[in-house]
Amino acid sequence: MKTRLITIILSLIILMSITSCSPENSSNPSQKIPANSVPVVYGEVKAHKSWEISMDFPAAVKDVSINEGRVLQSGELIMSLDISSFRAQIASKEKELGAARGRLKQITDSENLEALELAKKSWQLNQALYETGGLSEHEMEINKVEYLIKEKEELNRQNSASLAQIQIEAIELELADMKRRLNKPFLYNDHVVAPVDNAIVAYLGCNSGTSLSGTEGPIIKLFEGDSIYIQADIPEESISSYAIGDKMEIRLADSNHSATMITGIITVFSAQAIIKDSDVIVPAEIEVTSGKEYLKPGLSVDIYTISD
């Protein structure tokens, strides 16, 4: 019995020794990591191109036709505006410009350079007569005053014309600026429309009945769907594992899209590392090559390297 117990103990010791030396349990640091265990990189869906729409003139929102998240095509209605008060300001400024031009014409029509030239020649002639004794000093002085009065009148007229012209130019600039505010790619008559195709409504900052003073800043933000890309946050310790041109697989958190293949390639690495959530990362841009229709700006994604 004792001999049998010793035999069992020896057998267990030999078995444990063999198991500890097997390749599966080796702690050799040179052992290769399987290709399918490449660490995941996290990222966010973004868009290169966006529109921040603001009204730099007073208006009232009559009706909002869409909600955030909608995808619009070029020319599709976003909201209707009441711009009548601003159009009235433009009409008033045009009337002011017409009056200023009328004043300048009146000043210009009063020009009489011939009379001034005749008065000057008359004074010069009377000076010569005075010097030869043919004209009294009193008569010569009267003639001189008449000339100086006409000269001053002409100088005043020229100054008035210059001031009128400056006023006209100032009004023209102001009027052009007012009209420029209505000449926007997202404005069509009294409507705000999508300026491009596949415009994603990311933000709406007003409702029907909202009064706009023209100083609120952006009231609508759109992303151009065709410019969607992925910003990947590559940890500093993994940056050497990635290169421009690497093929990547993008996976959404939504399990419904788990079978959807979304792919892209790395196109740009940031020249500067940043700190994000207490980690040092290097942002990289991934151009989406397939499955872009499943992506929406703001979504978080998991990114894997595709092995060739």
C-alpha positions in Angstrom: 0.0 0.0 0.0 2.8 2.4 0.9 4.7 1.5 -2.3 1.6 2.3 -4.4 1.2 5.7 -2.7 4.8 6.7 -3.4 4.3 5.6 -7.1 1.2 7.9 -7.4 3.0 10.9 -5.9 6.0 10.5 -8.3 3.7 10.2 -11.3 2.0 13.5 -10.3 5.3 15.3 -9.9 6.4 14.1 -13.4 3.1 15.2 -14.9 3.3 18.7 -13.4 6.9 19.1 -14.7 5.9 18.2 -18.2 2.9 20.7 -18.1 5.0 23.6 -16.9 7.4 23.2 -19.8 4.8 22.9 -22.6 4.7 25.7 -25.4 1.2 26.8 -24.4 2.4 28.0 -21.0 5.8 29.4 -22.0 6.5 33.0 -20.9 8.9 33.6 -23.7 8.6 37.4 -24.6 9.5 36.7 -28.2 6.3 34.8 -28.8 4.3 36.4 -31.7 0.8 37.9 -31.0 -1.9 36.5 -33.4 -2.9 38.9 -36.1 -6.5 39.0 -35.0 -5.5 40.3 -31.6 -4.3 43.8 -32.8 -5.3 46.3 -30.1 -8.5 48.3 -30.9 -8.3 52.1 -31.6 -11.2 54.3 -30.7 -12.4 57.1 -32.9 -15.2 59.5 -33.7 -17.1 60.3 -36.9 -16.6 63.9 -38.0 -17.0 66.0 -41.2 -14.4 68.1 -43.0 -17.0 70.6 -44.2 -19.8 72.2 -42.2 -22.0 75.3 -42.4 -22.8 77.6 -39.5 -25.8 79.6 -40.7 -26.6 82.9 -38.9 -28.7 85.9 -39.8 -26.8 89.2 -39.7 -30.0 91.2 -40.1 -33.3 91.5 -38.1 -35.9 88.9 -39.0 -38.6 86.7 -37.5 -38.9 82.9 -37.9 -42.3 82.1 -39.4 -42.0 78.4 -39.6 -39.4 75.6 -39.1 -39.8 72.8 -41.6 -37.3 70.2 -40.3 -35.8 68.7 -37.2 -32.2 67.9 -36.1 -30.8 64.8 -37.7 -32.5 65.2 -41.1 -30.5 64.8 -44.3 -31.4 67.5 -46.8 -30.7 68.0 -50.5 -29.6 71.3 -52.0 -32.5 73.8 -52.1 -34.7 71.9 -49.6 -36.5 74.2 -47.2 -35.2 74.5 -43.6 -37.3 77.5 -42.4 -39.3 80.5 -43.6 -38.5 84.0 -42.4 -40.3 87.4 -42.2 -37.7 89.9 -43.5 -40.1 92.7 -44.2 -38.6 95.1 -41.6 -35.1 94.7 -43.1 -36.3 95.1 -46.6 -38.0 98.3 -45.5 -34.6 99.5 -44.1 -33.1 98.8 -47.5 -35.9 100.8 -49.3 -35.3 103.7 -46.9 -31.6 103.7 -47.6 -32.2 103.6 -51.4 -34.4 106.7 -51.0 -31.7 108.4 -49.0 -29.2 107.6 -51.7 -31.5 109.1 -54.4 -31.9 112.3 -52.4 -28.1 112.6 -51.9 -27.5 112.2 -55.6 -30.2 114.9 -56.3 -28.3 117.3 -54.0 -25.1 116.7 -55.8 -26.7 117.3 -59.2 -28.1 120.6 -57.9 -24.7 121.7 -56.7 -23.0 120.7 -59.9 -25.6 122.5 -62.0 -24.9 125.7 -60.1 -21.4 125.8 -61.4 -20.5 129.0 -63.2 -16.8 129.0 -63.9 -17.2 131.5 -66.8 -18.6 134.2 -64.5 -15.7 133.7 -62.2 -13.2 133.9 -65.0 -14.8 137.1 -66.3 -14.7 138.6 -62.8 -11.0 137.7 -62.5 -10.1 139.3 -65.9 -12.2 142.4 -65.0 -10.3 142.8 -61.8 -6.9 142.3 -63.5 -7.8 144.9 -66.1 -9.0 147.4 -63.5 -5.7 147.0 -61.6 -3.9 148.1 -64.7 -6.2 151.1 -65.2 -5.7 152.0 -61.6 -1.9 151.9 -61.9 -2.1 154.3 -64.9 -4.5 156.6 -63.2 -7.5 155.6 -65.3 -9.5 154.2 -62.3 -10.0 155.4 -58.8 -8.9 153.4 -55.9 -12.5 153.1 -54.6 -13.7 151.7 -58.0 -10.7 149.3 -58.1 -11.5 148.0 -54.6 -15.2 147.5 -55.4 -14.2 145.4 -58.4 -11.8 143.4 -56.3 -14.4 142.6 -53.7 -16.8 141.4 -56.5 -14.2 139.0 -57.8 -13.3 137.7 -54.3 -17.0 137.1 -53.6 -17.4 135.0 -56.8 -14.1 133.1 -56.0 -15.4 132.2 -52.5 -18.7 131.2 -53.9 -17.0 128.8 -56.3 -14.8 127.4 -53.5 -17.9 126.8 -51.3 -19.6 125.1 -54.2 -16.7 122.8 -54.8 -16.5 121.9 -51.1 -20.2 121.2 -51.0 -19.9 119.0 -54.1 -17.0 117.1 -52.4 -19.0 116.6 -49.2 -22.0 115.5 -51.2 -19.9 112.9 -53.1 -18.5 111.6 -49.9 -22.0 111.2 -48.4 -23.1 109.4 -51.6 -20.2 106.9 -51.4 -20.9 106.2 -47.7 -24.6 105.5 -48.4 -23.6 103.3 -51.4 -21.3 101.2 -49.2 -23.9 100.9 -46.5 -26.6 99.9 -49.0 -24.3 97.4 -50.7 -23.5 95.8 -47.3 -27.3 95.5 -46.5 -28.0 93.8 -49.9 -24.9 91.5 -49.4 -26.5 90.2 -46.2 -29.4 88.9 -48.3 -27.1 87.4 -50.9 -26.3 84.1 -49.3 -26.2 80.6 -50.8 -28.7 79.4 -48.1 -31.2 82.2 -48.6 -33.8 82.1 -51.4 -36.3 85.0 -51.1 -37.6 84.7 -47.6 -36.6 81.1 -47.1 -33.6 79.4 -45.6 -32.6 76.3 -47.7 -29.9 73.7 -47.7 -26.9 75.0 -49.6 -25.5 71.6 -50.6 -26.6 68.0 -51.1 -26.5 65.5 -48.3 -26.5 68.2 -45.6 -27.0 66.8 -42.2 -28.9 69.0 -39.7 -26.7 68.9 -36.6 -28.2 71.9 -34.7 -31.3 74.1 -34.7 -31.2 77.1 -32.4 -34.6 78.6 -33.1 -38.3 77.8 -33.3 -41.4 79.1 -35.1 -42.0 82.6 -33.8 -38.4 83.3 -32.7 -37.3 87.0 -33.2 -33.8 87.4 -34.6 -31.9 90.6 -34.0 -29.0 89.7 -36.3 -26.5 89.3 -33.4 -27.4 85.8 -32.1 -24.6 83.9 -33.9 -25.2 80.5 -35.6 -28.8 79.4 -35.4 -28.3 76.4 -37.7 -25.4 74.0 -38.1 -25.1 71.6 -41.0 -22.5 68.9 -41.8 -21.8 67.9 -45.4 -22.4 64.2 -45.5 -20.1 63.7 -48.4 -17.2 65.0 -46.3 -17.5 62.5 -43.4 -14.3 61.0 -42.0 -13.0 59.2 -38.9 -10.7 60.8 -36.4 -8.8 58.0 -34.7 -7.2 58.4 -31.3 -4.0 56.4 -31.6 -2.2 55.9 -28.2 1.4 57.1 -28.2 2.7 53.6 -27.3 1.0 52.2 -30.5 1.9 54.9 -33.0 4.7 52.9 -34.6 2.2 50.2 -35.5 0.4 52.4 -37.9 1.3 54.1 -41.2 -0.4 56.2 -43.9 -2.2 54.0 -46.3 -3.0 51.3 -43.7 -6.4 49.7 -44.3 -8.8 49.9 -41.3 -12.1 48.3 -40.4 -14.6 50.6 -38.6 -17.1 49.1 -36.2 -20.2 50.8 -34.7 -21.4 50.2 -31.2 -24.9 49.4 -32.6 -25.1 45.6 -32.8 -27.5 45.9 -35.7 -24.6 47.0 -37.9 -22.2 44.3 -36.6 -22.3 42.5 -40.0 -21.9 45.7 -41.9 -18.4 46.1 -43.4 -17.2 49.7 -43.1 -13.6 50.3 -44.2 -11.2 53.1 -44.7 -7.5 54.0 -44.9 -5.3 56.3 -42.8 -4.6 59.5 -44.8 -3.1 61.9 -42.2 -1.4 61.9 -38.9 -1.4 64.9 -36.7 1.9 66.7 -36.3 1.2 67.1 -32.6 0.2 64.7 -29.8 -2.6 65.8 -27.5 -3.9 64.7 -24.1 -7.4 63.2 -24.1 -9.0 61.6 -21.1 -5.6 61.7 -19.3 -4.0 59.7 -22.1 -1.5 61.0 -24.7 -2.8 60.3 -28.2 -1.9 61.2 -31.8 -5.0 62.0 -33.9 -5.2 60.4 -37.3 -7.7 60.9 -40.1 -9.2 57.9 -41.8 -10.9 58.3 -45.2 -13.9 56.1 -45.4 -13.8 53.9 -48.5 -17.0 51.9 -48.0 -20.0 52.0 -45.7 -20.1 55.8 -45.4 -23.9 55.7 -45.4 -24.0 54.1 -42.0 -21.9 56.8 -40.3 -23.2 59.9 -38.6 -21.2 62.8 -37.2 -20.7 62.4 -33.5 -20.8 58.6 -33.4 -18.1 56.7 -31.5 -16.4 53.8 -33.4 -14.0 51.0 -32.8 -11.2 50.7 -35.4 -9.2 47.6 -36.3 -6.3 47.1 -38.6 -7.1 44.9 -41.6 -4.3 42.3 -42.2 -3.4 41.8 -45.8 
